């Protein structure tokens, strides 16, 4: 398997630390182009416009982008600790407003704030260094988490299996390997041959542009399908397991993920196919009681009408409904593949009861 793709560091500091350098995923698969971000507004815009995407990577980029933004505010660094903290909160609020559904964004920023509050005796320059190291720690932990998810999840995969994915939950959505794709990579490294079916994932085509791109680059047998073809493949017996990522998991196990995930889960349930959600514990929100409490981001209708075409593909003035996510209820989920292991939905409450740190309160 060609692993060169995993040497691509898609989110990192510049040599002088004044820029956050990220791979612009809006240009994939046709162009690998990195952009430099310097301010909180630039970081927030990159997240909002999907240059940076994927729940874990959003958290990493938010933490690192916060550091870059503060480093480029000399008045905050040269002033008092109080003024530095005020600048921190302003920066945090700008970046934190970029997207509402993925909990990793607020989780990472809250973790940075907690670190700051625990060391208020330090000078602004020392606090900036502290935050720099904390952001890198978040990134390193994400890499270790993805490896663990891969190691646990690969035990679900047998040689010759057909695996369905939806959206992109691979290296492009994390610091390394991914969440839903991590078990596929780990199983392949062990010599198992899998056939992956990647939903195109309308309307932004993350499955076509990103998942098919990174899987094929890694030498994995991959077939791209339209979203409405999954049921046909299931009926023919070509799919034995479904692996998806997650943007937020409520305390009861209801899961927010890319729009279309709910439909895949319903079809898998109908055909008796195991449906697993793969994600880090940072995507679990113990303060969110159920899927009904999750704020679903709605995006501009042009993503449906005309984004991929030179001419509009729908009548002018037609009403659009374009939610970025939907909620899959716990009863359709076979289990959660996390860095702690594979969690049975019936025991999720016990796991979350001791993991409330850094999470935003409703």
N, C-alpha and C positions, 0 to 999 in steps of 0.2 A: 504493500500500500504506500502510495506517495504521501509522505507527511510534510512536505515542504510548506504546505499551506499553514501548518500550525506554527511555523517559525515567523509568521507575519504578525507583528505586534500591532494590533489595530487601534490601540488607545494607549498613548504614552506621553510623558513629558518631553519637551525639547531639551537639548543639552544644557541650556542656561536656565531652564525651569520657568520661563516666562510664557510658554505656549503649551497648550494641550494639543497634541497631534492625533487626529482620528481619521480612520478610513471613511470616506464619504460613500455610504452604502446606497445612496440614491442613484449612483452611477453604475452599480454592478448589474449584470455581469460583464458589461462591455469595457469598463475602465476601472482600474485600481488607482484611485487618486486620493491622496491625503490632504486634509485641510488643517490649518492652524487656528486655534481658538484662544482668545486673550482675555475676554471679559465675561461677566455673568450673563449678559444678554446674548452674546455669541454662543455660549454653551447651551443656554436655554433654547435658542433658536435651532441649534444643531439637533437637539433632542426632539423638539417639537416637529421639525421638518423631516425627521427620520434619517438624518445623516448618521446619527448614532441611535441604535434601537436594540430591542431585546432587554427584558427586565433586569437581568444581572448586570449587563454592560451599561445600562442607563445609570445604575447605582454607582458603578466604578467611575464612569465619566463625570457624574455629578460631584463626587468627592474630589477627584483630581482637578476638575474644572473650578471648584470652589477655591482650591489652593492657588491656582494660576490667577484667578480674578483678584484675590487678595494681594498676591505678590506684585501685581501691576497697579496697586493703589499705594503709592509711597507715603501719602499722608496718614494712612491707617497704620503702616508699619512704623513710622517715625513718631507717632503720637502716643497717647496713653493706652493702657490695657483696656480701659473703658471704651475709648474710641475704636479700638481694634475690634472689640466684641460687637459694637454697633455696626461696623462695616461687615463683620461676619454675618450678622443676622440679615442685613439688607441683601447681601449676596446670596445667602441661603434661600431667602424668600423668592428671589428672582428665578433661580435655578429650579427650586422646588415647585414652581407653578407651571413648569413646562408641559407635563402630562399628568392627568389625575388618577389613572387606573393602576399602573404598576407600583406596588408598594415599595419596591427596592429603592426608588428614588428618594422618598422621604426617610426610609430606613437608614440609608447611607448618610444622608445629611444630618439626621438626628444623632447618629453615632459620632459624627464629627463634632457636633455641638456638645455632646456629653464629654468627649475627650477634652474639649476646650474648657468646660466648666470645672473639670477635675484638676486643672493646672492653672488656675487664675493667678497664681503668684508669679508666673513667668512673664517676661517682657514680650512685647508684640513680635519681635523677630524670633524669639524662642518659641512662641506659640505657633508662628507660621511654620517653623521647622517641625514642630510636633504634628501639625496638621498634614504636612507633606508626608511624614512617615506613616501616619494613620491611613491616608488615602492609598499608599502603596501596600499597606497591610490588608486593606479591603480587597485590593486587586489580587494579592497573593492568596488570600483565603478563598477568593472566587475560583482561582485556578485549582486549588486543592479540592474544593467542593465539587467542581465538575469532574475531576478524576475519580472521586469517591462515588458520585452518581453513576459514572460509567462502570465502575467495578461492581457495584450492587446490581445495576440494571442489566448487565450482560448475562446474569444468571437466568433472566427471563427469556433469553433468546436462544433458540436451538438452530443448529445448522440447517440451512435451506428454508428458513422462515421468510414469509412475506410480511414486511413491516410498513404500516401506513404512518406518515407524518403529516402535520398540518402547520402551516406558517414556517418560520425558521427559528429553531431553538438549538443552533449549533455554535461553532466557534464565533460566528459573526454576531451572536447575541450575548456572548460572554467574553471572558478573558482568554479562555482556552477550552477546546473540545465541545463545550455546550452542555445543555441539560438533556433534552429529549434525544439528541443525536449522540450524546456521550456513550450510552450503552451500545449503540451501533458501532461506533469507532472501537470501543474496547473489545467487543465480541469479534470484530474483524481482525484486530491485532492478534487474537488467540487462534485465528485460522478458520473461524466460522464464516460460511458464505451466506449472506443475506441478500434478499432482493427488496430494495426500498422503493415504495411508491410515494412520491411527493405531491401532495395537493398543490396546485398552483397558488391558491389562497388569494382570491379576489377580495377587494379591488386593487390592492397594491402589489400583488404577485410576489410576495416574499418567498413562497415555495418555489416558484419558477426561477426568479432572479437570484435567490440566495441559497436555498437548501439544495436545489439541483446543482448549482454552481459549486458549492464547497464539497458535496458528496462526490460529484464526478471528478473534481480535482484530486480527491483523495483515493480515487480508484475503486469506489464502491458501486456495485451494480444498482443503478438508479433509473426509474421510469417516472417521468413527469406526467401527471394527469390533471384534467380539469376537476374542479371541486365536485361537480355533479356526476363524476364517474366512479366515485368511491363505492357507492352502494352496489354497482354492477360488479366490481371486482370482489367485494365481499360475498355476493351471491354465488359467484363462480368458485369460491374457495381459495382465492389467491392471497388473501390477507389473513394472517394468524394472530396478529397483535397490533395495537395502535399505541404509539408513543407521542405525547404532546408535551409542550412546556406549560408555563403558567405565569401570569402577571400578578395575580393576587389570589391567595387561598384564604377564605374566611374561616372563622373558628369552627364552624360546623362542617367544613370540608368543601362547601360550594366553591367552584374555581372559575375565576375570570381568565380567559385566554382569547387569542385572536378570533375575531368573528368567523363563524363557521365551525368552531370546535364543538359546540352543542349538537349541531346536526350530525357530526361524525360520531359523537358519543351515543346518540340515539340509534344510529344505524348499527354501531358495534354491539350495542345491547340487544338489538333485534336479532342479530345473527350469532349471538353468543361469543363474541370476540373480546378478549381482555382489553381493557382501556386503561392505560396507566398515565398518570400525570407526573412529569419529572421536573424537579425544581429545587432550589436551595431553601433552607429554612428561613432565609431573609425574605422570601416571597410569601410566607405565611403570616397572616395578620390576626393575632389572638384578640385584638380589640374590635374586630369586625365580626359581628355575630353570624351573619349569613350573607349569601349572595345578594339579597335585597338591599344590603347596606353599601354595596360597592358602586362607586361613581363610574359610570360607563362613559368614556370619551366618545363624542360624536365629531366627525370630521367633515370637511367641505364636500359638497356634492359633486364638484368637478372631478374628484377621484373616481367617481362612477361614470360620469357623462363623457369625459374627454381626455383623461390623463394620458392614455397610451396611444392616442390617435390624433392625426393631423386635423381631422374634422370631428365635430360632436357626434357621438353615437346614440344620442337620445334627443327628442324634440326640445327646442328651446323653451324654458319656463316650466318644464315638468318638475314636480316635487320630488325631492330625494330624501332618503333615509340612509345614513351612512355611519352606523356605530362601528367603532374600531374593535370592540370586544363583545363577547357574550358570556353568559354564566352557565356552566355545566353543574347540575346538582350532584350532590355527593352520592346519591343512589346509582348513578351511572358510572362511577369511578371504581375500578378494581383495586387500586392502591396508589400510593405516592412514593416515588423513587427519590430519595433525598440523600444528603451526605451522612445522615444518621442511619440509613438503611431503608428498606422498603416498609412503609408504614401502612398498616391496615386501617381503612377508614373508620372502623369501629373504635380504634385506640387513639385516633388523632387528638381528641380532646385532652387526654392525659399527657401526650407529648407536648402540646402547646401550653399547658398550664404553667410550666416553668420557663417559658421562653417569651417574656414580655419586654425584654430590654430593647431600647432604641425604636420601638414601634410607635407610630403616631396615634394619639387618642382621637376618637371621633369627635 
